[in-house]
Amino acid sequence: MEELPEEQGDDAGALAEGVLRAFRSYQKRLAGARERSLATGAELPDEPSVVSYLVAAATVLDVPARQRLLQAPDTATRLREELKLLRAETAVIRHLPSLPATELTRKPTSPN
């Protein structure tokens, strides 16, 4: 298997900074909606392509949205799409502080 290099695209560095700010805001909103504290001191990467994949993996998204991110032709395109998604998700959480019940898929079901 040969690893293919990924194109950065235009303004990937600036977009990565914006995505990291939006991601931190998203994390804070999620932590607040769950009434939990956000762990501090975690260093986030500054390499644009790493940021784009980290945010794609760590954001609560449905499969089609996640697949669109993975299919982006370059890092900058993925970061632009993530910025839109993060802003939209953060706004939804701000106005409707309920969250997807992702933990239900990780627990055994009970017939009761």
C-alpha positions as CSV (number, residue, x, y, z in Angstrom):
1,M,0.0,0.0,0.0
2,E,1.3,3.4,-0.9
3,E,0.3,6.5,1.1
4,L,-0.9,9.3,-1.1
5,P,0.0,12.9,-0.2
6,E,-2.9,15.2,0.6
7,E,-3.0,18.6,-1.0
8,Q,-3.3,21.4,1.6
9,G,-5.4,23.7,-0.6
10,D,-5.7,27.5,-0.2
11,D,-5.6,29.1,3.2
12,A,-5.4,25.7,5.1
13,G,-3.4,27.3,7.9
14,A,-5.8,30.1,8.6
15,L,-8.8,27.8,8.2
16,A,-7.2,25.3,10.7
17,E,-7.0,28.2,13.3
18,G,-10.7,29.0,12.7
19,V,-11.7,25.4,13.0
20,L,-9.8,25.0,16.2
21,R,-11.6,28.0,17.7
22,A,-15.0,26.7,16.6
23,F,-14.1,23.2,17.8
24,R,-13.3,24.5,21.3
25,S,-16.6,26.4,21.4
26,Y,-18.4,23.3,20.3
27,Q,-16.7,21.3,23.0
28,K,-17.6,23.8,25.6
29,R,-21.3,23.8,24.5
30,L,-21.3,20.0,24.5
31,A,-19.8,19.9,28.0
32,G,-22.3,22.5,29.2
33,A,-25.3,20.6,27.7
34,R,-24.1,17.5,29.5
35,E,-23.5,19.5,32.6
36,R,-19.9,18.3,32.7
37,S,-16.7,20.1,33.0
38,L,-14.4,20.3,30.0
39,A,-10.9,18.8,30.5
40,T,-8.3,21.6,30.2
41,G,-4.7,21.5,29.2
42,A,-5.2,19.3,26.2
43,E,-3.0,20.4,23.4
44,L,-4.6,20.4,20.0
45,P,-2.4,20.0,16.9
46,D,-1.6,22.9,14.6
47,E,-0.9,20.9,11.4
48,P,-4.0,21.6,9.2
49,S,-4.4,18.1,7.9
50,V,-4.2,16.6,11.4
51,V,-6.7,19.2,12.7
52,S,-9.1,18.3,9.9
53,Y,-9.1,14.6,10.6
54,L,-9.2,15.1,14.4
55,V,-12.2,17.3,14.2
56,A,-13.9,15.0,11.7
57,A,-13.4,12.1,14.2
58,A,-14.3,14.0,17.4
59,T,-17.5,15.8,16.2
60,V,-20.9,14.1,16.7
61,L,-22.0,13.7,13.0
62,D,-24.1,11.3,11.1
63,V,-22.4,8.9,8.7
64,P,-23.2,10.8,5.5
65,A,-21.7,14.1,6.9
66,R,-18.6,12.3,8.1
67,Q,-18.2,10.6,4.7
68,R,-18.5,14.0,2.9
69,L,-15.6,15.2,5.1
70,L,-13.5,12.2,4.4
71,Q,-14.1,12.6,0.6
72,A,-13.0,16.2,0.5
73,P,-10.4,16.7,-2.2
74,D,-8.0,18.6,0.0
75,T,-7.4,19.8,3.6
76,A,-8.7,23.3,3.0
77,T,-12.0,22.0,1.6
78,R,-12.5,19.7,4.6
79,L,-11.7,22.5,7.0
80,R,-14.2,24.9,5.3
81,E,-16.9,22.2,5.6
82,E,-16.0,21.5,9.2
83,L,-16.2,25.2,10.1
84,K,-19.8,25.3,8.7
85,L,-20.8,22.1,10.5
86,L,-19.2,23.2,13.8
87,R,-20.9,26.6,13.7
88,A,-24.3,25.0,12.9
89,E,-24.0,22.3,15.6
90,T,-22.9,24.9,18.2
91,A,-25.9,27.1,17.4
92,V,-28.2,24.1,17.7
93,I,-26.8,23.1,21.0
94,R,-27.0,26.7,22.3
95,H,-30.7,26.9,21.5
96,L,-31.7,23.3,22.1
97,P,-29.5,21.9,24.9
98,S,-30.3,18.3,24.1
99,L,-27.8,15.9,22.7
100,P,-27.9,12.8,20.5
101,A,-28.0,9.7,22.7
102,T,-24.8,8.2,21.4
103,E,-24.2,6.2,24.6
104,L,-27.3,4.1,23.9
105,T,-25.5,2.4,21.1
106,R,-22.7,1.4,23.4
107,K,-24.7,-0.3,26.1
108,P,-26.5,-3.7,26.0
109,T,-30.2,-3.5,25.5
110,S,-32.7,-4.7,28.0
111,P,-36.1,-6.2,27.2
112,N,-37.5,-4.4,30.2
